[in-house]
């Protein structure tokens, strides 16, 4: 019998992507803590440089969250479609015996 779907591979990909995004957020947080700056400092000190960095970090995280939402929805849809295909195939095998 041919294997029609590997559900764990898609779930693993989604999990790895989530982990990568969390790692980016942790790095941003660590960088902010290491600099000793508060959120207000990011917005108010050193002209616009820190505000620009903060804004860029926020854009990266927003884009990452959007990517993860799309990825998770795609994985769910793909798994549902794969399961439906497996069920259809099982039904045909069962009726042909």
Order of alpha helices (4+ residues) and beta strands (2+ residues): alpha-alpha-alpha
